[in-house]
Amino acid sequence: MAYLNNNILTVNAVLTKKGREILAKTGGLNITAFALADDEIDYTQFNPNHPLGSAYYDIAIRNTPIMEPITDESQSMKYKLVTLNDGVTSVPTISVAQSELGPFDRDYTGEILISPSTNPTYNVTLGYTAILANKNVGTLVVTETNSLNSTSATIPTFSGDLTSQTSQVVVGNKFRFVPNAGLSKTTTTNITIIGNESGGNTSITVTVKVPTTT
């Protein structure tokens, strides 16, 4: 869904791939919630020193072209609007213990755990969305579930410039990464962790090695 005109309330909505799949299977949609995002807005353009006065402080933002709706839910809504507690003046920080995973051999069978945390405390109930940008490298497994837990996105997510056909999306509180034992060449990709309550995200790299043959 997207506003076609930022001066009047004209909205255009299209179904995502998941929406079309549900419509094809059930013949109808039961939409119970929606999310808003401001991906196209650059707030650094707010100018409190504009020579024409306060009415023009946000003129550059209001004149920013608005995105058309996108049918691939993995390509949009990186910056979803969220409701935070009174007094919170910035998006809580999401972190994981590792700055990177690996390199691991493709046949590595040890535990590769990812346990996100948020400061100040958020995402306790709805957890995190984890996106493996290149699912050929391995698989993300949810090790601690929550009310949103799913093997696919339950809310719109963002996976950079990749399509949902090449990425894997899971929802939970904690995760485990399993290398792909059939990987044909050494590959590095990203895992992005997004807070389902607080917004914000962090990314770590993961590398899986393929032994060289002589």
Secondary structure, DSSP 4 states (H G I P E B T S, - for coil): -EEEETTTTEEE----HHHHHHHHHHSS--------B-TT--GGG--TT-TT-GGGTTHHHHTSPPPPP-S-TTBS-SSB-----TT--SPPEEE-S-SEEEEEETT--S--EE--EEESS--TTT-EEEEES-TTSEEEEEEE--TT-BSS-SS--B-TT--TTT-EEEEESEEEEEE-TT--S-EEEEEEEEETTT--EEEEEEEEE-----
